[in-house]
Amino acid sequence: MAEFDTDRVHVLGVRHHGPGSARAVRAALQEIGPDAVLVEGPPEADALAGMVGEAEPPVALLAHAPGSGGGPGRAAFWPFAVFSPEWQALLYAHEHGCRVRFCDLPAAHLLAAGDGPQGASAEAGWRPPDPLGVLAEAAGYDDPERWWDDAVEHRGGGGPFRSPFPAIAEAMAEVRARLAPGPPPLHEARREARMRTVLRSALRAGHRRIAVVCGAWHAPALLAPPPASGDRGLLRGLPRVKASVTWIPWSHGRLAAASGYRAGVRAPGWYHHLFTAPDRPVERWLVEAARRLRAEGAEVSSEHVIEGVRLAEALAALRGRPLPGPAEAAEAVSSVLCEGSAERAALVHRALTVGERLGSAPPSAPAVPLQRDLEAQRRRLRLRAEAEPREIEVDLREEGGRARSVLLHRLRILGVHWGVPVADPVRALGTFRERWRLAWEPDLSVAVVEAGVWGTGVAEAAEARARDLASGADLPALTSLTERCLLAGLDGVLDDVLAALSARAARGGGVEPLMAAVPPLARAARYGDVRRTGSAALRAAAGALLDRIRAGLGPALAGLGEEAAARAAADVEAVHRSAVLLGGDAERSWLEALDRLAPDPALPGMVAGRIHRLLRDAGRLDGGELADRLALAVSPGAPPRRATAWLEGFLADGGLLLAHDPALLALVDEWLAGLDGAAFASVLPLLRRTFGGFAPGERAEIGRRARARGAREGTGRAPDPGVDPARAAAASATAALIIRTAKERE
């Protein structure tokens, strides 16, 4: 193999993220003075390299290929932090006017093959061996991360610069020869062929000093290249898709190895600190830890910080480390600043070690129209995109609050879950306030790009997506979508969704899906005015569904098993609450239907009991009639399990009712007292389930009133007439012998 002219070509093999690597690259570029810089990345981003001066890292290059049929597309990311060597190379080139080219495979090929850059997206099955592990083991370390930190990242910048890159390339060549002899797998071979092809192109263009910044694993393949014809053959005929590339914000959390990112690091917050505060980093780290602890109310003095620094440095010296690392700093925080309190230490460990930070993309970076519309609305509504989760409250009575709510709900329809309701938004509809938890994850940028297929603006895209969802939704999903459209202020699509809902309901399919569909529709109809939205059409649709439910409810409930009856009782109560929400004719018609249905002996016990409870709470049954029906339900002729199920349905969430209604308590008490042993044993589990649902105070009050009733009627303390003196004689004699023996010992 021939070699490139090392006077013209300088290969800087790096680990993708690390402060020592970044400083070394910056120093090497200052020494080399290149007129061209090649960086591992997609060549479609060449035009974006000049924007680095406008960005605030962490950021990432996003390559995206639209999916077929409007479905999700493929995406790949190339992330950069301020301590990434590649980022420092891009900054150097930008500041010194160097030509910059990205030299990895084009994103069009990577996305067509389903692969991505190192650690970014789905990759081919092969992964290179762990070179750091091999080198760490040779150096006597059992932890590759700690070895790399000691050898590279924690080395200071004092003294004359000595480039580590020739040694890194030599070490990687040895590792490749030992661990991966022979040609690399096709995917890796193509990536390295592409790097060499771009390098040859730069040489032909006449550049005199070319710096190549790439993963250390690839350095030997660039320093000893095969013939160019072989590389051309590897790159011929590769599949490709149409791909677009732009800058997006990234976060430290997504740079952490714990996020699943293959090239991630354990402590991005620590690395950021080392790069941005190289002077006395341990002291500054512990001062920041103390500040955060004081903000949480902990008493931390400057003496704590001094002793913490001494402990961290002593631990590093004992472990043979050139500088305390995150492990030593964490031990100092836990042992000294937190005085051994794991709870207090947890307050600062993640905040400092990960150091959550969300970057900002260059304003001039390409963006889909939907993304620009979202940015404009976000700025207008003063909603900050931050990586750290935070909660906000919006007041729906104010125009700004309604606008924030509408935007967040529209984004949820588009699959962009920037905001998540703290409480179920369905339950919050009856109030004038909503609480949201906001956190901007980098993946949301991809979701926004993918949602761009539905329209150029958030409102337009949300309406198109809602219509698409309605086209294939079942009845409950359609009613849920109706509510979501109301929350999102999509008045233009409500009529279409309601038409689809009516058509789907008219096809039948049983009462159960109709019952599941009514509650969200009724809530939307009842609370639409909170958002200043008309609700006449919603009420009409909910009323039509209630008519169909009333017509088929009796046959649908007859003959159900125990589990099905429990579900049906819950569905009946949900529909009842919906009818009450709607009020007027809908509520009256529903209560009349329950009146007719309640005495039906074909109803399962739990459903019958629940219906009677709903009628009682609505004032449709007076005390005498209810007592008669309850007495009939628990009469000696009624099967015990049905009677128990009837009571469970009636008493669900009704501990106070039983405690404060003496007649009802007397009926239940007398029924229980009249059961024989076998019947009592069969119904006991159901009774436990019913009474177990009551609050402890309610159970105590029921017991107190039952004892008082028994005492008044002479049943609470009566002696047991069934004592047999003959059977008790043996036990009595044994007890007397024990007592006599004890007295003799005394």
C-alpha positions as a printed Julia matrix, in Angstrom:
746×3 Matrix{Float64}:
   0.0     0.0    0.0
   1.16    3.52  -0.82
   1.07    6.24   1.77
  -0.18    9.8    1.55
   2.44   12.54   1.78
   2.65   13.1    5.54
   3.96   16.63   4.95
   0.63   17.47   3.33
  -1.73   15.08   5.14
  -2.14   15.04   8.93
  -4.57   12.49  10.35
  -5.85   13.34  13.82
  -7.51   10.2   15.18
  -9.79   11.13  18.08
 -12.39    9.89  20.44
 -15.57   11.66  19.41
 -16.15   13.59  22.65
 -13.57   14.62  25.25
 -11.96   17.84  26.54
  -8.38   16.59  26.28
  -8.97   15.36  22.73
 -10.61   18.66  21.78
  -7.71   20.7   23.21
  -5.21   18.45  21.46
  -6.96   18.88  18.1
  -7.07   22.64  18.55
  -3.37   22.76  19.44
  -2.44   20.45  16.56
  -4.33   22.62  14.08
  -2.55   25.7   15.4
   0.77   23.91  14.83
  -0.14   22.51  11.39
  -1.82   25.63  10.01
  -3.96   23.72   7.51
  -5.59   25.24   4.45
  -8.22   22.44   4.37
  -9.9    20.52   7.19
 -11.73   17.24   6.6
 -14.15   16.12   9.33
 -15.99   12.84   9.73
 -19.59   13.57   8.76
 -22.05   13.62   5.84
 -20.9    15.61   2.78
 -24.4    17.04   2.36
 -23.51   19.24   5.35
 -20.56   20.96   3.6
 -22.68   24.07   3.03
 -23.64   24.15   6.71
 -20.1    24.13   8.11
 -19.83   27.92   7.9
 -22.74   28.32  10.32
 -20.88   26.99  13.36
 -20.16   30.51  14.53
 -23.9    31.11  14.94
 -24.59   27.94  16.93
 -24.36   27.27  20.64
 -23.4    23.64  21.31
 -24.44   21.0   22.0
 -25.94   20.74  18.53
 -26.22   17.98  15.97
 -26.38   17.54  12.25
 -29.7    15.93  11.39
 -30.04   13.98   8.18
 -33.61   13.04   7.34
 -35.22   11.09   4.51
 -39.03   11.29   4.22
 -40.94    8.04   4.54
 -43.16    6.6    1.86
 -46.86    7.4    1.89
 -46.42   10.18   4.42
 -45.2     7.78   7.09
 -42.22    8.28   9.41
 -38.93    8.72   7.65
 -35.39    7.73   8.55
 -33.08   10.0   10.46
 -29.46   10.04  11.56
 -27.57   12.39  13.86
 -23.98   13.62  14.16
 -23.84   15.32  17.6
 -21.23   17.83  18.74
 -20.51   19.37  22.14
 -18.15   22.23  22.85
 -15.65   19.56  24.0
 -15.98   17.49  20.8
 -12.75   17.45  18.75
 -14.72   17.71  15.5
 -16.5    20.83  16.75
 -13.23   22.48  17.64
 -11.91   21.6   14.19
 -14.97   23.22  12.57
 -14.54   26.31  14.74
 -10.86   26.57  13.86
 -11.63   26.35  10.15
 -14.39   28.95  10.49
 -12.11   31.37  12.37
  -9.15   30.93  10.02
 -10.97   30.78   6.69
 -10.01   27.16   5.92
 -11.91   25.04   3.44
 -14.06   22.48   5.31
 -15.36   19.23   3.88
 -17.16   16.35   5.56
 -15.68   13.03   4.53
 -17.97   10.21   5.66
 -20.45    8.36   3.44
 -23.24   10.61   2.18
 -26.36   10.59   4.32
 -28.3     9.61   1.18
 -26.47    6.25   1.19
 -26.5     5.73   4.95
 -30.25    6.29   5.23
 -31.03    4.17   2.16
 -29.15    1.27   3.73
 -30.73    1.81   7.15
 -27.33    2.65   8.68
 -26.13    5.77  10.38
 -23.02    7.44  11.73
 -21.22    5.94  14.66
 -23.66    5.56  17.49
 -26.38    7.62  15.92
 -28.93    5.35  14.32
 -29.45    1.77  13.28
 -26.16    0.26  12.13
 -25.02   -2.8   10.28
 -24.7    -5.86  12.51
 -20.9    -5.57  12.8
 -19.31   -3.35  15.4
 -15.59   -2.77  15.71
 -13.8    -4.27  18.69
 -13.26   -2.02  21.68
  -9.79   -0.56  21.08
  -9.85    1.43  24.32
 -10.47   -1.77  26.24
  -7.43   -3.43  24.65
  -5.15   -0.44  25.27
  -6.44    0.0   28.83
  -5.76   -3.65  29.61
  -2.23   -3.33  28.21
  -1.7    -0.31  30.49
  -2.9    -2.25  33.54
  -6.37   -0.67  33.82
  -9.6    -2.59  34.29
 -11.74    0.37  33.18
 -11.25    1.7   29.62
 -13.0     5.0   30.44
 -10.68    5.66  33.37
  -7.61    4.83  31.31
  -8.65    7.19  28.51
  -9.4     9.95  31.02
  -5.99    9.54  32.66
  -4.09    9.23  29.38
  -5.84   11.94  27.37
  -8.75   13.86  28.85
  -7.25   14.8   32.24
  -3.88   15.84  30.94
  -3.31   19.55  31.39
  -2.32   21.97  28.7
   0.83   23.27  30.39
   4.26   23.08  28.74
   5.08   22.77  25.03
   2.53   20.91  22.93
   3.38   17.33  22.05
   0.95   15.88  19.55
  -0.52   12.55  20.72
  -1.88   11.68  17.29
   1.11    9.76  15.82
   1.09    7.52  18.92
  -2.68    7.07  18.69
  -2.46    6.08  15.02
   0.33    3.6   15.76
  -1.61    2.08  18.66
  -4.77    1.76  16.57
  -2.84    0.09  13.75
  -1.6    -2.51  16.21
  -5.08   -3.04  17.66
  -6.6    -3.45  14.2
  -3.92   -5.94  13.22
  -4.54   -8.03  16.34
  -8.31   -7.78  16.76
  -9.61   -7.28  13.22
  -7.15   -8.82  10.77
  -8.15   -8.92   7.15
 -10.49   -6.57   5.32
 -13.18   -4.83   7.41
 -16.88   -5.57   6.87
 -18.42   -4.0    3.79
 -20.11   -1.12   5.61
 -16.9    -0.03   7.35
 -14.86   -0.58   4.2
 -17.15    1.76   2.28
 -16.95    4.46   4.95
 -13.15    4.38   4.91
 -13.11    4.27   1.11
 -15.2     7.42   1.08
 -12.83    9.15   3.53
  -9.86    8.33   1.32
 -11.73    9.47  -1.8
 -12.44   12.89  -0.29
  -8.82   13.14   0.87
  -7.53   12.39  -2.63
  -9.92   15.01  -4.02
  -8.53   17.6   -1.59
  -4.99   16.75  -2.65
  -5.89   17.1   -6.33
  -7.44   20.48  -5.55
  -3.97   21.69  -4.58
  -4.32   22.04  -0.81
  -0.85   22.01   0.73
  -1.69   21.13   4.35
  -4.74   18.98   5.0
  -5.91   18.01   8.48
  -8.28   15.02   8.77
 -10.24   14.72  12.02
 -11.81   11.27  12.3
 -12.4     8.46  14.74
  -9.11    6.97  15.94
 -10.18    3.54  14.62
 -10.07    4.87  11.03
  -6.68    6.62  11.26
  -4.56    3.64  10.07
  -6.84    3.14   7.06
  -6.15    6.71   5.95
  -2.42    6.71   6.55
  -1.82    3.55   4.48
  -4.43    3.66   1.7
  -5.1     0.91  -0.87
  -5.26    1.76  -4.61
  -7.88    4.32  -5.57
  -9.47    1.89  -8.03
 -10.46   -0.41  -5.18
 -12.15    2.45  -3.35
 -14.04    3.46  -6.49
 -15.29   -0.09  -6.85
 -16.54   -0.18  -3.24
 -18.49    3.04  -3.72
 -20.03    2.21  -7.08
 -23.77    1.61  -7.29
 -24.68    2.34  -3.67
 -28.42    2.76  -2.96
 -29.52    6.27  -2.18
 -32.55    8.25  -1.08
 -33.36   11.92  -1.14
 -32.03   13.31   2.13
 -31.91   16.78   3.67
 -29.44   17.9    6.35
 -29.66   20.7    8.88
 -28.48   21.73  12.33
 -30.71   21.01  15.34
 -30.3    21.59  19.09
 -28.87   18.68  21.08
 -28.48   18.04  24.81
 -25.9    16.69  27.23
 -28.37   14.03  28.29
 -28.32   12.61  24.76
 -24.5    12.68  24.75
 -24.37   10.51  27.86
 -23.63    6.82  27.43
 -26.65    6.08  29.62
 -28.91    7.38  26.82
 -27.84    4.47  24.58
 -25.64    6.62  22.32
 -22.79    4.35  21.25
 -20.16    7.07  21.23
 -21.51    8.59  24.45
 -19.48    9.49  27.51
 -20.26    8.83  31.16
 -20.08   12.4   32.39
 -20.73   15.07  29.74
 -21.21   17.69  32.45
 -17.76   16.92  33.87
 -16.17   17.04  30.41
 -17.85   20.38  29.68
 -16.51   21.7   32.98
 -12.97   20.49  32.24
 -12.99   22.14  28.81
 -14.53   25.46  29.84
 -12.78   25.8   33.22
  -9.31   24.24  32.84
  -7.93   26.35  35.7
  -8.46   24.63  39.1
 -11.35   22.46  37.82
 -11.82   20.42  41.01
 -12.13   23.52  43.19
 -14.64   25.1   40.8
 -16.61   21.86  40.6
 -17.01   21.58  44.37
 -17.86   25.28  44.69
 -20.71   24.74  42.21
 -21.83   21.65  44.14
 -21.88   23.7   47.34
 -23.92   26.43  45.66
 -26.53   23.94  44.51
 -26.73   22.32  47.93
 -27.21   25.71  49.6
 -30.02   26.45  47.14
 -31.71   23.27  48.42
 -31.42   24.47  52.01
 -28.32   22.48  53.02
 -25.7    24.11  55.28
 -22.42   23.93  53.35
 -19.5    26.15  54.29
 -16.26   27.08  52.55
 -14.51   24.69  54.95
 -16.56   21.86  53.49
 -15.31   22.81  50.01
 -11.67   22.97  51.13
 -11.85   19.56  52.81
 -13.69   18.15  49.81
 -10.91   19.28  47.47
  -8.3    17.71  49.75
 -10.2    14.41  49.8
 -10.62   14.34  46.0
  -6.91   15.04  45.44
  -5.9    12.44  48.04
  -8.1     9.81  46.39
  -6.65   10.64  42.96
  -3.09   10.32  44.35
  -3.86    6.97  46.01
  -5.32    5.69  42.73
  -2.43    6.97  40.63
  -4.53    9.44  38.64
  -3.12   12.71  37.26
  -6.29   14.62  38.24
  -9.37   13.79  40.29
 -12.08   12.48  38.01
 -15.86   12.46  38.36
 -15.68    9.45  40.7
 -13.35   11.23  43.13
 -15.36   14.45  42.9
 -18.59   12.55  43.57
 -17.07   10.85  46.63
 -15.92   14.22  47.95
 -19.4    15.68  47.48
 -21.08   12.72  49.18
 -18.65   12.3   52.06
 -17.78   15.91  52.91
 -20.27   18.38  51.44
 -23.25   16.08  52.1
 -21.76   14.53  55.26
 -22.62   11.03  54.05
 -26.23   11.78  53.11
 -27.03    9.87  49.92
 -30.28   11.81  49.49
 -28.54   15.17  49.49
 -25.77   13.9   47.22
 -28.35   12.74  44.69
 -29.54   16.35  44.4
 -26.31   17.4   42.73
 -24.68   14.3   41.25
 -26.84   14.05  38.14
 -27.19   17.81  37.75
 -23.4    18.22  37.69
 -22.25   14.96  36.12
 -24.63   15.09  33.19
 -24.85   18.88  33.35
 -28.04   18.99  31.3
 -27.7    21.65  28.66
 -29.68   22.3   25.48
 -27.87   23.98  22.62
 -29.26   26.23  19.92
 -29.01   25.72  16.19
 -27.84   28.48  13.84
 -30.76   30.76  12.94
 -29.8    30.56   9.26
 -29.86   26.73   9.19
 -32.37   25.2    6.77
 -35.71   24.31   8.33
 -38.99   22.87   7.11
 -41.8    25.46   7.0
 -43.59   23.77   9.9
 -40.47   24.15  12.02
 -40.26   27.86  11.29
 -43.94   28.35  12.11
 -43.48   26.52  15.41
 -40.48   28.67  16.27
 -42.42   31.84  15.52
 -45.35   30.75  17.69
 -43.03   29.61  20.47
 -41.36   33.04  20.59
 -44.69   34.88  20.39
 -46.13   32.83  23.27
 -42.91   33.04  25.3
 -42.5    29.29  25.62
 -38.83   28.41  26.07
 -37.47   25.17  24.62
 -35.36   23.71  27.44
 -33.95   20.26  28.1
 -34.64   20.38  31.83
 -38.3    19.5   32.53
 -40.35   22.31  33.98
 -44.02   22.82  34.73
 -46.19   25.71  33.58
 -49.79   26.61  34.3
 -52.05   28.19  31.68
 -55.24   30.1   32.42
 -57.84   29.35  29.76
 -59.72   32.57  30.55
 -56.81   34.57  29.13
 -56.08   34.8   25.43
 -52.4    33.96  25.94
 -53.23   30.95  28.1
 -55.69   29.58  25.53
 -53.13   30.09  22.76
 -50.46   28.14  24.67
 -52.9    25.33  25.39
 -54.01   25.15  21.75
 -50.44   25.04  20.47
 -49.41   22.23  22.82
 -52.53   20.19  22.04
 -51.99   20.63  18.29
 -48.43   19.43  18.62
 -49.64   16.33  20.47
 -51.95   15.51  17.56
 -48.9    15.78  15.29
 -46.9    13.44  17.53
 -44.66   16.22  18.88
 -44.96   15.66  22.63
 -43.09   18.73  23.82
 -45.75   19.28  26.48
 -47.39   16.55  28.55
 -50.38   17.4   30.75
 -49.51   16.96  34.4
 -53.07   15.82  35.04
 -55.25   14.06  32.51
 -56.52   16.87  30.23
 -59.9    15.16  30.12
 -60.29   15.61  33.88
 -58.99   19.18  33.68
 -61.61   20.27  31.15
 -64.0    21.44  33.82
 -61.57   24.0   35.17
 -60.11   27.19  33.8
 -56.53   26.02  34.27
 -54.17   23.42  32.81
 -50.77   22.31  34.04
 -48.16   21.13  31.54
 -44.75   19.53  31.89
 -42.43   20.84  29.16
 -39.13   19.24  28.11
 -37.56   19.62  24.66
 -35.79   16.41  23.71
 -33.63   16.37  20.56
 -35.84   13.67  19.05
 -38.63   16.22  18.92
 -36.78   18.0   16.13
 -37.13   14.85  14.05
 -40.81   14.62  14.98
 -41.31   18.2   13.75
 -39.57   17.4   10.47
 -41.7    14.3    9.99
 -44.87   16.22  10.85
 -44.0    18.65   8.07
 -45.62   16.26   5.57
 -49.03   17.31   6.91
 -48.69   21.03   6.22
 -46.55   24.14   6.37
 -48.08   25.56   9.56
 -48.96   23.97  12.9
 -52.71   24.58  12.55
 -52.88   23.36   8.95
 -50.78   20.28   9.71
 -52.8    19.39  12.82
 -56.07   19.58  10.86
 -54.7    17.36   8.09
 -53.38   14.86  10.61
 -56.71   14.82  12.49
 -58.6    14.06   9.27
 -56.18   11.25   8.52
 -56.63    9.8   12.02
 -60.42    9.98  11.64
 -60.37    8.0    8.41
 -59.27    4.77  10.1
 -60.49    5.2   13.7
 -63.05    3.08  15.52
 -65.9     4.63  17.48
 -64.1     5.23  20.84
 -61.06    6.58  19.0
 -63.27    8.94  17.01
 -64.88   10.37  20.13
 -61.47   10.74  21.76
 -60.28   12.49  18.6
 -63.31   14.81  18.81
 -62.2    15.86  22.27
 -58.6    16.31  21.14
 -59.75   18.5   18.25
 -61.73   20.63  20.67
 -58.73   21.02  22.96
 -56.57   21.92  19.95
 -59.05   24.49  18.64
 -59.44   22.67  15.32
 -62.95   23.92  14.58
 -62.51   23.33  10.88
 -62.08   19.59  11.29
 -64.7    19.0   14.02
 -67.56   18.7   11.53
 -65.67   16.07   9.53
 -64.83   14.04  12.64
 -68.42   14.25  13.91
 -69.73   13.1   10.53
 -67.38   10.13  10.62
 -68.48    9.42  14.2
 -72.18    9.43  13.26
 -71.57    7.17  10.29
 -69.58    4.72  12.4
 -72.23    4.67  15.15
 -74.99    4.04  12.62
 -73.32    0.81  11.53
 -74.0    -0.69  14.96
 -71.47   -3.03  16.47
 -73.05   -3.4   19.91
 -73.7    -1.19  22.9
 -70.26   -1.52  24.51
 -68.33    0.63  21.98
 -71.14    3.21  22.09
 -70.84    3.41  25.88
 -67.08    3.87  25.61
 -67.6     6.63  23.06
 -70.05    8.81  24.99
 -67.94   10.12  27.95
 -65.26   11.99  25.97
 -67.89   13.39  23.64
 -70.05   14.58  26.53
 -67.08   16.2   28.24
 -66.19   18.0   25.04
 -69.78   19.19  24.61
 -70.1    20.31  28.23
 -66.81   22.19  28.51
 -66.38   23.52  25.01
 -67.39   27.01  26.13
 -64.36   27.18  28.44
 -62.33   27.52  25.25
 -65.01   29.69  23.62
 -65.97   26.91  21.24
 -69.59   26.19  20.31
 -70.95   22.81  21.39
 -74.34   22.38  19.66
 -73.03   19.79  17.2
 -71.22   17.93  19.97
 -74.38   17.77  22.08
 -76.36   16.49  19.14
 -73.84   13.73  18.49
 -73.69   12.74  22.17
 -77.5    12.7   22.35
 -77.73   10.44  19.3
 -75.33    7.97  20.88
 -77.33    8.01  24.13
 -80.5     7.18  22.17
 -78.82    4.12  20.66
 -77.48    3.03  24.05
 -80.9     3.29  25.71
 -82.47    1.2   22.97
 -80.05   -1.7   23.34
 -78.93   -1.5   26.95
 -81.27   -4.1   28.5
 -80.44   -7.01  26.13
 -76.74   -6.1   26.23
 -76.6    -6.39  30.03
 -78.6    -9.61  30.47
 -76.74  -12.8   31.35
 -73.26  -11.33  31.86
 -70.59  -13.18  33.86
 -68.98  -11.69  36.97
 -66.05   -9.94  35.22
 -68.18   -8.69  32.35
 -70.78   -7.43  34.83
 -68.13   -5.43  36.68
 -67.05   -3.78  33.41
 -70.66   -3.12  32.44
 -71.41   -1.5   35.82
 -68.45    0.86  35.34
 -69.61    1.66  31.77
 -73.17    2.38  32.94
 -71.87    4.77  35.61
 -69.61    6.54  33.07
 -72.54    7.03  30.69
 -74.69    8.22  33.59
 -72.14   10.88  34.48
 -72.02   11.92  30.83
 -75.81   12.28  30.72
 -75.67   14.43  33.86
 -73.0    16.59  32.22
 -75.2    17.09  29.17
 -78.27   17.81  31.34
 -81.67   18.69  29.93
 -83.53   16.12  27.81
 -80.5    13.84  27.62
 -80.35   13.47  31.4
 -84.12   13.01  31.81
 -84.32   10.36  29.09
 -81.4     8.46  30.54
 -82.86    8.41  34.08
 -86.19    7.21  32.72
 -84.41    4.36  30.95
 -82.66    3.39  34.21
 -86.03    3.51  36.03
 -87.48    1.01  33.59
 -84.41   -1.22  33.64
 -83.71   -1.37  37.41
 -86.3    -4.01  38.44
 -85.38   -6.4   35.6
 -84.45   -9.76  37.24
 -82.27  -10.63  34.25
 -79.75   -7.94  35.19
 -76.53   -9.17  36.85
 -76.5    -8.38  40.56
 -73.66   -5.88  40.37
 -75.24   -3.94  37.5
 -78.64   -3.91  39.22
 -77.11   -2.66  42.47
 -75.19    0.07  40.66
 -78.26    1.27  38.78
 -80.22    1.49  42.04
 -77.42    3.51  43.61
 -77.41    5.94  40.66
 -81.19    6.34  40.89
 -80.98    6.85  44.65
 -78.29    9.54  44.28
 -80.38   11.24  41.57
 -83.39   11.37  43.9
 -85.44    8.98  41.76
 -86.01    6.44  44.57
 -87.42    7.37  47.97
 -86.3     5.6   51.12
 -89.27    3.25  51.36
 -89.1     1.98  47.78
 -85.33    1.56  47.94
 -85.66   -0.4   51.22
 -88.2    -2.7   49.61
 -85.99   -3.39  46.6
 -82.91   -3.93  48.77
 -84.87   -6.31  51.02
 -86.0    -8.22  47.94
 -82.46   -8.4   46.58
 -81.06   -9.85  49.84
 -84.08  -11.93  50.83
 -83.52  -15.57  51.87
 -84.81  -16.72  48.52
 -82.18  -14.79  46.57
 -78.94  -16.61  45.69
 -76.28  -15.38  48.18
 -73.68  -14.55  45.51
 -76.17  -12.46  43.51
 -77.22  -10.67  46.69
 -73.6    -9.94  47.51
 -72.92   -8.68  43.98
 -76.03   -6.46  44.23
 -74.68   -4.97  47.44
 -71.21   -4.52  45.94
 -72.69   -2.59  43.03
 -74.85   -0.5   45.32
 -72.2     0.22  47.96
 -69.2     0.87  45.71
 -67.53    4.03  47.06
 -70.45    4.25  49.5
 -68.97    3.65  52.93
 -70.43    6.9   54.25
 -73.83    5.95  52.88
 -73.83    2.7   54.88
 -72.45    4.37  57.99
 -75.09    7.13  58.09
 -78.2     5.3   56.9
 -79.46    3.19  59.86
 -82.18    1.45  57.81
 -79.7     0.39  55.12
 -77.23   -0.81  57.74
 -79.98   -2.81  59.48
 -80.96   -4.52  56.21
 -77.39   -5.54  55.45
 -76.77   -6.63  59.03
 -79.91   -8.76  59.17
 -79.14  -10.34  55.81
 -75.65  -11.32  56.95
 -76.94  -12.67  60.28
 -79.43  -14.85  58.43
 -76.87  -16.63  56.2
 -75.93  -20.19  57.09
 -72.27  -21.2   57.33
 -71.85  -22.42  53.75
 -73.53  -19.37  52.23
 -71.51  -17.0   54.41
 -68.25  -18.71  53.36
 -69.17  -18.37  49.67
 -69.93  -14.64  49.85
 -67.14  -13.64  52.24
 -64.51  -12.87  49.52
 -66.96  -10.55  47.73
 -67.85   -8.84  51.0
 -64.17   -8.3   51.8
 -63.66   -6.76  48.36
 -66.6    -4.41  48.86
 -65.7    -3.29  52.36
 -61.98   -3.16  51.49
 -62.79   -0.33  49.11
 -64.02    1.87  51.95
 -61.74    4.31  53.74
 -60.41    3.13  57.14
 -62.46    5.75  58.95
 -65.6     4.65  57.16
 -65.01    1.0   58.07
 -64.44    1.96  61.71
 -67.66    3.98  61.82
 -69.67    1.13  60.25
 -68.29   -1.28  62.85
 -69.08    1.09  65.72
 -72.68    1.56  64.58
 -73.15   -2.18  64.02
 -71.93   -2.93  67.57
 -74.18   -0.24  69.0
 -77.14   -1.67  67.13
 -76.37   -5.18  68.39
 -76.12   -3.95  71.98
 -79.47   -2.11  71.72
 -81.22   -5.21  70.39
 -79.59   -7.57  72.89
 -77.53   -9.48  70.32
 -74.14   -7.95  70.89
 -73.08   -9.6   74.19
 -75.43  -12.53  74.72
 -73.73  -15.69  76.07
 -73.3   -18.54  73.65
 -76.02  -21.09  74.45
 -74.13  -23.8   72.64
 -71.45  -24.45  75.34
 -71.2   -28.22  76.14
 -69.77  -28.74  79.68
 -68.95  -32.4   78.94
 -66.81  -31.5   75.94
 -65.11  -28.71  77.88
 -64.27  -30.95  80.89
 -60.98  -32.25  79.49
 -59.74  -28.77  78.65
 -60.78  -27.46  82.05
 -58.9   -30.27  83.84
 -55.76  -29.56  81.81
 -55.94  -25.85  82.61
 -56.42  -26.59  86.34
 -53.38  -28.91  86.32
 -51.23  -26.22  84.7
 -52.31  -23.61  87.23
 -51.73  -25.98  90.19
 -48.26  -26.95  88.93
 -47.32  -23.3   88.59
 -48.42  -22.56  92.15
 -46.44  -25.52  93.57
 -43.27  -24.23  91.86
 -43.74  -20.88  93.53
